[in-house]
Amino acid sequence: MSQDSAENPPTDALFQEVYTHLRAIAGQHLGGAAARGTLTPTGLVHEAYLRLAGRSAAWASREHFISTAAQAMRQIVLNYARDKGRLKRGGGRTRVSLDGDGPAVIPLDDGLLDLDDALTRLAAHDPQAARVVLLRYFGGSDWAEIAAALDTSPDEIKHSWEFARAWLHRHLAPR
């Protein structure tokens, strides 16, 4: 193994290292919704792997890989929710709780699509705050891991988190 590949492990090696972590995140995100649909935590992680394995990326760190895997899982769940939503439209908005420090259990319905829309708008306003939400909720990372991934201090991450929570609460509030 070359020096470069030791510093930038391949996708397969990183996937094996973080599989249990990603599987736990997927299970938390899908919650009880997996029983009502065909998307399972294992299926979600494997689909994310297939998307990542096709890339010829050099992973800067474990956190970089988890962040990218979290983004892939987010897109898969969003596509699933959109496909499910095509079958039955209508209804009101679903509230998504951003309270607490743990990963969210996000319903596979219009609430998830509303959250994605709000995160996209937040990213245009404050990209770091949106990345903190992505890494915290969709990546299951702790404050230190997020700070390392974004190359900043844990205090700055917590400040971005508080801003993102307030911003998302305001933009996701029922009208």
N, C-alpha and C positions, 0 to 999 in steps of 0.2 A: 504494500500500500504506500502510495506516495505521501509526501508531507502535506500537499494540498488536499488530498482526499481525507487525510486524518483530521484536518481542521474543518473541512466541509463534508460531513458524512453524507453518503448517498441516501436517497429517499427510503429505500428498503430498510436500512439500518435504523434510521430515525423513526420510521413507522413502527418497527418492532419495539423500540425503546419506549415509545409514548402510547402504544396501542391501548393499554389499560386506562390511561388518563383520558384519551379521546373517547373511548367507549363509555366511560363514566359521564363525560360531558354530554355525549349524545343521548344517553339515558335520561339525564336531568332535563335536557331540552325537550325531548319528546314526551316525558312524563307518561300519564295515562293515555295520551293520544295514540300511542303506538298500538294499543289494544284495539282501537277503533279503525285503524287504517293498515296499510301494507308497509309503511315505513317503520323499520325497527332500528334500535340503536346500532346493532351490528351491521345492518344493511347501510345505514347512514355513514358509519366509519369506513366501510369497505368502498362505498361509492366515492367518498372523499379521497381515499387512497388511489383509486383508479384515475381520478382527475389529477392528482399530484404526481403519480408515477409517469404520466405522459409528458411531464415537463423535464427539461434538462436544466434544472435550477441548481445553483450552489447555495445550500442553506447556510446562512451566516451563523446560526446558533439553533439550539433546541427550541428556544422561544420563537424564533423566526419560522421554524417549521410548524409549531403549534398554531401560531397566528395565521399562517397560510391555510392550514388544515381547518381551522375554525371558520375562516372565510369561505372555504369550499363547502363545509357543512351548512353554513348559513344559506348559501345559494341553493343547495340541494333542498333544504327544508322550505325555502321560499318558493322554489319551482313546484314542490309537492303541494304547498298551500294554494298556489295559483291554479294548479290543475284541479285540485279539489274544489276550489271556488268556482271554477267554470261550470261544475255540475249543478251547483245551487247558489244562486246569487241572492242578494237582498239582506235584510237584517240590519241591526245597528252595529255600532262599533263595540269592540271588546276591549276592556281595560287590561293593560299589561302592567303588573306591579314591578316597580324598580326599587322597592324598599329592600333593605337587608344587604348583606354582603355576598351572598352566595349566587350561583348561577340561577337564572330565571327558568321557570317552566313556562314555555311559550306555547299557547294554543295554536294548532295548525288551522287557522281560520283567518278572517279578515284582520284580526288584531295583530297577527304577525306581519301582514302586509302593511298595516298602518305603521308598525314599529320600523319596518324596513324603510318606508318612505320618510319617516321622521329622522332616522339615522342618516339617510342620504342628504337630507337638508342640513342636519347638524354638521356633517362632514364638509359641506360647502362653507359653513359658518366658522367651524372650529375643528379642523382635521384631527388634532391630537385628542380632543375630547371624544370624538367618534371612535378613534382607535382604542381608547381606554375602554369604552363600552364593548367594543368588539372583543378585545382580549379578556375582559372580565366576564362578560356574560356568555359569549359564544366560544371563548377559548378556555374559560375556567382558570385563568391565571391569577396568581395572588399579586399584591402590590409590588413586591420586590421583582417578580418576574416581568411585570408590565414596565416597571422603571428601567430594567435592564434592556428589554426589547426596544423601548423608545429612547434609550440613552438619556434619561433624566432622573431626577430624584423621586423617591416615593412621596414626598410632600407635594411635589408638583403634580404627580399622578392623582393623588387624593383630591387636590384642588380641581383638576380637570374632571374628575369623577363627580364631584359635587355640582359643578357647573352643568355637566351633561345630564345628571339626574333632574335638576331644576328645569333645564331647557326641554327635555323630553316630557316631563310632567305637563309643562305648559302646552306643548304641541300635541300631546296625546289626550289631553283632557276632553271629555265629551262636550260637544257644542250644543 
